Amino acid sequence: MKNIYLTFALIFFALMFNGCSDDKDNNPLQGTDNNIISLVLTTSDGTEYPAAIGDTLIRVTAPKGITLTGATARYELGELASIQPDPADVTSWDEEQYFRVVSYNGSIREYLYRVEREDVLEEGSVRLNTQAEVNAFAEKGITTIAGNLFLGNNSTTEDPITDLSPLNHLEVVKNYLYINSSFAGTALSELENLKEVGALVIPDNVGSEVLDIELPMLEYVGKINIACGQVGKIILPKLKSVLEFTLSSSPQLAVIDMPLLESCVGEMSIRAGNVAPITQLSFPKLTAIQGNLSLEQFSYLEEVSMPLLQSVSGNIALRTLDQVEKLDFSTLEEVGGSFTIQAVERLVNLALPSLSTIKTDLSISNLNIKVLELPKLTTLGGRITLSGNAQMTKINIPQLEQVNNFNIE
């Protein structure tokens, strides 16, 4: 009998022990939870931005141009956990920061908080004719315009556009950025975050004040087509590639600065006008032009420098560069069309040490060079014409074996 009681007692205590162990293992209040369950930020206008929470990352997605600074936080932690810093005390929600969550039993988990920005898209084209319309459109916080952006119109207005700073969050215009005649601003630099434009077009009848085209963040533009006589400066410090660059009749032009431009996929044509004050034209990184290169009508230009330019797929025409004393095409190897240099009267040294191929004609006229040196020219598909070069006494083209016609006048 005693053995039976003893057996029941052992079974009872074993069951109690196992039950307690299971309860302990499954007890949610042991204090091991160091998780952030949820976090929601609310801005001053009442908009809520819930966070996506991973194992160690807190990610809030918000539109570009919208600040989260000063937002209030609503959050939930695991049972009995604590957090430092307290999200309720944080105001700088635009910045990355770390949060440390400590469970009741002392285990630690660190979270990185980060904001990811998304574009605010305007479908179609946008026409802004007045300053009031610019200001009203800016309130949408648009960062990308899928169509064209027209600034100003072709008629007079009592409220012309003079200030583009309300659009400083704009980053992309997929098609044309077109400046119309009623635009009365003096700079485009207020579009300080513009990175991509399908085409920049400024016609010949825009404004009465000097207009500076400075776009500090612009990295890509399809075409640049400027016919405006009031353009004073073109400064594009981050632009690396352009499909086409044409500028005509710009008597106010003082500066063209594109220090990182590497390629022009189409035509590059710059005709400033005889009174333009620009003295130097330099493209230090430009290696290829897949169209024509034309530089004409510069009365005060002293130097043209394209030291890395290797190929021009079309024609090269350098005309009426009255004061140019230096041309640097030291690495130019191939011209896919004709090569014309005309009325560059102050040039006394023409150095083309790497030029090996001209697919059609070579024409040099009205220069004061004494020696024509083309030491590597082997291929000339057309004729050579030399005229009005009164000071020329020597022609040295040692590797050229055949030419269709050679005229000296």
Buried (B, 14 or more C-beta within 10 A) or exposed (E): EEEEEEEEEEEEEEEEEEEEEEEEEEEEEBBBBBBBEEBBBBBEEEEEBEBEBEEEEBBBEBBBBBEBEEBBBEBEBBBBBEBEEEBEEBEEBBEEBEBEBBBBEEEEBEBEBBBEBEBBEBEEBBBBBBBEBBBEBBEEEBBBBBBBBBBBBEEEBEEBBEBBBBBBBBBBBBBBBBBBBBBBBBBBBBBBBBBBBBBBBBBEEBBEBBBBBBBEBBBBBBBBBBBBBBBBBBBBBBBBBBBBBBBBBBBBBBBBBBEBBBBBBBBBBBBBBEEBBBBBBBBEBBBBBBBBBBBBBBBBBBBBBBBBBBBBBBBBBBBBBBBBBBBBBBBBBBBBBBBBBBBBBEBEEBBBEBBBBBBBBBBBBBBBBEEBBBBBBBBBBBBBBBEBBEEBEEBEBEEBEEBEEBEEE
